[in-house]
């Protein structure tokens, strides 16, 4: 099946995406050949006046905690780990263009579009393009990492997985926080170059366990070789919050002794 901008736009219409906000997690490779590549996918999704939101994480700006920082208990950090060093001497800015490779080609392409807006979180920013871009990402701060997802839900937006599983759905981390868990703390240099603590999510490798929870609101479509799975953001948060409160272990991954899972299920870090 030929996949191009028209194919993408038609699929988005069939899935019922209105001229509202759409959060996208994607694998460009999942489609097979795409005429026009990542930009064609974005252009097709943007047709009709939609706003596209993507995670644009940049963990490479991470640094170890300051030497005088009191260690945070139950913070999802394995014993003996001193923290990343790739961000030492570097300062993130929303215009830096740097994005982790595993965010995918579509998220990277969005950052280069005219009018793209990006949040201020140095490690876990979100980026958006379209009429509501500023509204979606403008509320993000270092300690309110998931403000864009709450804004998406308030605006009646949807979440679209293109060729990826629930392990990629960042909204489930937002649901963990809304269910009462405290987010982990990591460190990066602030705008002034001084180390600052920022809030981040935990392990997502167990999020496939939410398949049965979200099945009641899921819509599916095949586009080329890519399986699209769409969910109302508002319904996703409501269902996931309820499921986490009812069964905290649902978020646990299959890795023995996963510190991040154990600490998250216990409620997250013990902050001062």
N, C-alpha and C positions, 0 to 999 in steps of 0.2 A: 504494500500500500504506500502510495506517495504521501509524504508528509511535508507540508509547507505552511506558510502563514494562514492561508485559507482553511486548511485542514484543522489547524489549532483553533481558529476563531469559530468554526462551525461546531467543533466539539464543546467548546466553552458555552456556546448557546444551548446546545442540547442538554448540557448538565444543569442548566438553569441559573448560571451566574449572571446576575443583573449588573447594572452599572454601579457596582459597589466595590468593596475591598475584597481582595483575594490573597491569602497567604499561601505561598508556593514553596514546596520542598520537592526537589527534582533530581533526576538523572537524565541528562541529555542522551547518553548512550542507550537508554532503555527504549528509545523510539526506533532505533535503526537510523538509516540515513535521513537527514532533515535538510531540505533545500533552504538555504539561508541560515542554518545553524541556530545557535542559541537566540540570536536576535529575532529570528522569524518566530520562534516560540513566544518570546515576550511580546512582539508586535501583535500576534494573534490574540493573546490573552488581554491585551490592552484595548482591543477594539470594543467600541460601545461605551467608552468612558470609564473603564474600570481602573482601580488603583491596585498595583501589585506590590506585595510586601514579601521580603525574603530575609532569612537569617544571613548575616554577613560577618560571621565570627572571625576573630583575629587573635587566636591564642598566642601567637608569636610575640605579642606585647607583654606577656606575663613575666613577672619577676618574683624572686623569693620575698617572703615577708621581711620587714625591717628587723635588724638585729635587736632593737629594743622593744619589739612587739611581743606582748604576752601571748604565748601560744593559745590558739582557740581550740577548746576541747570539742570532740565529736564533729570535726570539720571535714570529714571525708578525705583525709590525707594519711597515707600509709606511713608507718613508723620509719624514720630515717630519711624520708624524702624532704629535701631542703627547698624544693620549688624550682620552677623553670628559670633559665638565665637568658633566654632569647630576647627579652625586652629590656635588659639592662642598658641604660643610656639612651633609650628610645622613648618617644612620646607619641601616642596615638592621636590622630585628628580625624574627624569624619571625612576629610577630603584626601586622605592618604592613599586610597585605592588599594590598600593591602587587604587581602582576604584569604582565609585558609583554603587550601586546595580541595578539601573534602566538602566545601560548601557547594561545589559544582560549577559548571560553565555558565549556567543560566543566571545564577546569583552574581557571578563575576561580571557577566555582560550587563546586568542591570546597573551596577555601580558606575559604568561608563556612559550611561545614557544621559542626555540633556535633561535637567530637571530632577535628577535623582537626589533623594535626601537620605542621610544616614544618621543614626543615633550616636550619642556621645559615649556609650559604654566601650571602654578600650578593648575588652576581650569578647563580649557577646553583643555586638551591635546588631540592629536590624536596619534594613534599607528599603526604600519604597520609591516608586515612580507613579505618577498619576495625580488626579485632582486632590486626593486626600493624603498625599504623601507626608506633608508636614504635620497634619493632624495625627497620623499614626505613629510617627517616630519621634515627634517633638517632646513627648512626655517622658522618654527614657532617661534615666539617670544611672549613676554608678551603682546605687543601691536599689533601684527600681527597674531591674533589667527587663521585666516582662510587661511593662506598661503598654508597648505596642500591641500585644496580644489582647489585653483587656480592651483597648481602644477598638481593635478589629471586631471583637464580640459586640461591643456597644453599637457599632455601626451596622450590625447585621451581616457581617462578612462571613466568608467561607474559608476553609482550609483545603488545599488541594495537594495530594501526594501524587507525583508523576513518576511512576516506576520505582518508588521507594516505599519502605514499610513504615509502620508506626514508630519504629525506633528513631525515625527522623523528625517526628512531630514534636516540635518545641513546646507547643501548647500544653502538652502533658506535664512539662515542668512547671508551667504557670499554674496548672491545676494542683500540683503538689503544694505550691506555696499557698494557694487559696484554700486548700484543705487544712492548713494550719502548720505546715512544715516550714522551718526557717531555712533559707538558702545558704549554701556554703559561701565562705569568704576566700577570695584569692586576691592577688595584688598586682598592680600595674602602676606605672608612673602617671600622675595626673598632669593636667595642662601646665602646671608650674614646674614639672620635673620631679616632684617629690612623690615618694611611694604612697599609694592610697589603697585602702581595702575596697573591693567591689563584690557584689553578690552574683553568684552563678548557680546554675543547676547542677544536678548530679548525674548518675549513671542512667542511660536510657536503653540499655541493651535488653531490659526485660519488658519494654513497653508493648511488645507483641501480645502480651496478656490482656490488653485492652480491646483486642479484636472483637470479642463477644460483647463487650460493654457498648462499643460504638456501632455495632452492626445495625442497630435499629435506626440510625440516622445516616448511614453510609449510602452514597450513590457511586456507581461504577460505570466506566466507559473505557473501551480500548481504542487507542489512537496510535496507528502504526503498530509497533510491538510493545508500546508502553501501556501499562494498566494505570488508569487514573482512578483515584479514590477521593471523593469529596465529602466534606463534613461541615455542617454549620458550626462556626466557632463557638457561638453561645451554647448550643446543645452539647458540644464536645466538652467544654469546661464543666457544665452542670453535671453531666453523666460521670465524668472522670473524678470530680470532687467527691461525689457520692460513693463511687466505687473505692476510692482510696480511704475514705473514712470508715467504710464498712470492712475493708480488708487491706490494711496497710502493707501486707506482704506482697500484694499484687505487683508492686513495682520492682520487686527483687529480681535481679538477673540470675542466670544459671552459673555464674562463676563463683566457685567456692571462695569464701572469705572476701567478698567484695566490700571494701571498707566504705565506699560511697553509698552503696545500697543499705548497709547496716546502719550507718549514721543517719541517713535520710529517714529510714523507717522509724528510728528512735526519736525523730523530731527535728533533726538538724543540729547545727552548732549551738553550743552554750555560750551565747554572746554576753559581754559585760552589761 
